[in-house]
Amino acid sequence: GLAYHYREDLLKILREHLPAGSNELAVGAVLILGKRDELSNDLRNAYAETGAVHVLAVSGLHLGFVAWGLGLLFGWGPFKQPGWRWLRLLLVLTGIWCFALVTGLSPSVQRAAVMFSFLWLGQTLGRRASVYNSLGASALLLLLIDPYLLFDIGFQLSYLALLGIVFFQPRLYRLWYSPYKIVDYAWGLTTVAIAAQLTTFPLSLYYFHQFPLYFLLTGLVVVLAASFILGLGIALFLLHWIAPLATLLGMLLQGVLWLNNAFIFTIQKLPGHLLS
């Protein structure tokens, strides 16, 4: 209940800086806070038909950004000392689970939060944990708590997507190398999108009976946009009490959201964007 009230307070901050009833507010609320109430059917269909609907569900992608940011925040000064490692672990895990609670604790968020907790614990203990073991342990723990998660579409797709990324992405990435950092980064994101599609493709066809043909292009753009949107959103929440800075962050957030939505609607209008 406390997490729900915090989410409502944060949503008020978003409403102060994003136009009421706009697509920017709808996507910002669902992407940053997991609040889907303001998402219209047209907007949801546009993201689904272009292969970008995964960013509209707070998941491992979003929690990964949060965990990475917390690692940077608590990775300097005294936190580098061995004696501070348990305090650092406590602060990082608190941040991860607070974000998970505020965003609604969906199955995909539960999976990611448990998995990142296992990974951080292993790192603090000085052990190189296998991602497969961490993934399996998180699935086992969640299914012990609620066995019916096994039949949840989000649970199935999120675990399959991560398995695909862990197994296929390194193999695909090694097929080609670019000496240019930007091109190499774009290639890395592209292989992530391909790897996730390889394992989720059969289940997506079974459940949704459609396949977005431009998923590579949309995946590359929306993942980059999501990282900026999430970062700007969290910065806005932390600094909203400084009016001039909050106004600037709100304008930047609105601009990135508008560009992202405009890109999605443009892709949707391209011929042959969806195979049914």
N, C-alpha and C positions, 0 to 999 in steps of 0.2 A: 504493500500500500504506500509506503514511503517512497519507493522508487517510482511508482505511478505519479505521485504528486510532484516529484522532482521533474519528471518528464513533461508534465503539464506546464510547469514553470518555465522550462527551457523552450517549450513550444511557443509560449507567449513572447519570448525574446525573438524567435524566428518571425513571428507575425508582426512584430514591430518594424522589422527591417525588410520583409518581403511582401509584395502586394497581396492583399486579401483575395482569396479565390483563384489565384494564379497557378499556372502549371509549375512555376518556380517554387512556390511555397509547398505544393503537393509533393514534388520530388525531393525537395530539401527535407521535409518532415519525415518522409519514409526512409530516405537514405541515411540521414544523420541520427534520427531518433526511433526509427522503426514504426512510425505512426502512419497508417495507411488510410485513415478516414477521408482525407481530402483528395485521394487519387481517383480521377475520373476513369470511366471505362475506355474512352478514346485514348487517353494517355497510357493506360495499362496495356491496351492492345498494341499500341505503337511500339512499346518496349518489347512486348512478347514477340511480335512479328519480325523484329529486327535482331533478335537474339541477344538483347540487352536486359532482359527482365531480371536477371540474377542480381543486378545492382540495386533493384528495388526491394530486395530482401536483405536485411542486415545479416551478414554471415562471416565466414572466415576471412574474406577479403577485407571487410571493414575492421574486424577485430585484429587482423594482422597489422593494419596500419596503426591501430591504437597500441598494440604490444610493442611495435617497433619504436613508436614515439616515446612510450614509457621507458623503454630500454635506453634510449638516448638521454632522456631527462634524468634518469637515475644511474647514468653510466660515467659520471665525471667526479672529480674531487675525491672526497672521503669514500664514496661508494666503490671506488676502485680497490680499496683496501680489503684484504681477505676477511677481516673482522666485521665488516659491514655487509657482507654478502647476504646474510639472512634478512637483514632489514631491507635491503634492496629487493629481495624476493618478495617479502611481505608487501612492500609498496606497489610493486608491479602487479602482483596477483590481486591486490585490492582494487587497483585501477581497472584491470581487465574485467573483474566480476561486477564492479559498479557500473561500467559501461554495458555489460551484458544484461544486468537487471533493469537499468533505465530504458533500454531498447526493447524490453518485453520478454527476454529469455526464450526466444523461439528455438525449435530443435536445432537449426543450423548454428545459432549463437551458442547454445549449450555445448554442441560438439566442438566448436572452435575454442570456447573458453576452457573446457576440460583439457583439450589437446595442448593448448598453449601453456596451461598450468603444469602438465606433465613435462613438457619440453623445458620450461624455466626451472622446474625442480631438478631435472636431470642435469641441466647446465650448472646450477648452483652446487650440486653434489660433485661436479667435475666429471660427469659421465657423458659419453657421446651416445645419446639415446637414438634408437632407430625410429624414424618417422612412422614406419609401419606398426611398431609396437605401441607408440603413443596414440596412433589412430585407433588401433584395436582396443587399447585400454580405455580410451574415452568412450568408444561405442559400447563396450561391456558395462562400464559404469552407468551410462545413461539408460541402457536396456534393463539393468538390474532395478533401477528406480522406476522406469516406465516401459515395460516390454512392448506396449502397443506403438511405441515410436518406430518400431521396425516397419510398420505399415504406413508411416507418414511419408508423403511424396518428398517433402523438403529434406527429411532425414536421409532417404535413399539417394536423392540426387546430390546432396552435399557430400556424402561419403564417397560416392562413385566419382564425383568430380575431383575430389582431393586425391583419391587413389590414382586416377588418370594423370593428374599433374605430377605426383611423386614418381610414378613409374615411367610415363612416356616423355614428359617434358625434357629431362636431361638427355635422352636419346635423340629427340628431335633437334634440340639445341645444338648438339655436336655435329649435325649434318652439314652445317654451314657456319662460317665465321666471317665477321666483318671487322676490319680494323678501326672503323669509326664508332665512337661510343654511342651516339644517338641511334644509329642504324642497328647496332648490336642490342641496345636496350629495346628497341621496337621489335626486333626479331625474337628476343626473349619473351616479351608479352604475347607475341603471335603464337609462339610454341606453347605457351600456357593455355591459350584459347583452344588451340587444336587438341592438346592433350585432354583437356576437360571434356571437349565434345566427343572424343573417341570413346570414352566410357559412358557418357550420359546419353549419347545418340539413340541407342535402342530403347531406353526407358522413356525418353522424350517423345519418340514416335508413338510408343504404346499409350502414353497418357494424353498427349496433346495432338497427335496426328498431323504434325506440321514440322517443317525444318526451315529455319531462316538461312538463306544462301549467302548473305553478307555478314555472317556472324564474326568473321575474322576482322573485318573493318570496324564494325561496331564495338567488338570486344576490345580492340586496341584503344579506341578513343574513350569509351565510357570508363574503362579502368583508370586511365589517366585523369579523367574528369572527376571520378569518384574520390580519388586521393586528394585532389584540390578542394572539393566540396566538403569532405569530412574534416580536413585540416582547417579550412576557413570557418566551418561551423563550430568546431571546438574552440578555436581562438575567439570567436564572437561570444560564446558562452562565458569564457573566462574573463574577457575584457569588456563586457557590455556596459559596465559601470563607468567607463571612460568614453563619454559621448562622442567626441570627434573621431576617435579610433574605431568605435563600434559602428559609426556611420560609414566609414571607409570600408571596413570589413564586410558590412552588409551589402554595399554596392558591388564589391568584388564577388561576393557569394552569389548575388542575383545575376551578375554578368556571366559567371561560369555556368550556372544552372540554365540560363536562357540559351547559351551557345550549345550546351549538351542536348537540351530538348529540341532545338532547331535542327541539329544534326540528325537526331533520331527520326523526326518527321520527314526530313529530306530523304533519308535512306528508305523510309516506308513508301515513298512515292516512286522509287526507282522500279522499272519493269522487272518482273521475275524475282522480287525480293523474298518471296515465300513459296516454298514447295509444300503443297497440302497432300 
